[in-house]
């Protein structure tokens, strides 16, 4: 066993997005529509169930909320990974560290 902790154990991805940004997004979409840490990992298991990189999953409920989240992320230079049905057929919506998943399902 190596001495390195997995991302899920340390929540290092969650730390990559400033708390002020998470709070701003929560203000826009409501706290119940923002999942972090293990709650985010339960939604985004990554491409093989072991490489979950989404520390934050946001589920806006209107186009206005989508626009506001995009604006917040743009102002803070935080990449967004939009996801819809999550079929994973091409693996094009797998988040990397420091990115926010924008769930549009």
Secondary structure as UniProt FT lines:
FT   HELIX           7..10
FT   HELIX           12..16
FT   HELIX           19..29
FT   HELIX           31..33
FT   STRAND          34..36
FT   HELIX           37..43
FT   TURN            46..48
FT   STRAND          56..58
FT   HELIX           63..75
FT   TURN            76..77
FT   STRAND          80..83
FT   TURN            92..93
FT   TURN            97..98
FT   STRAND          100..103
//
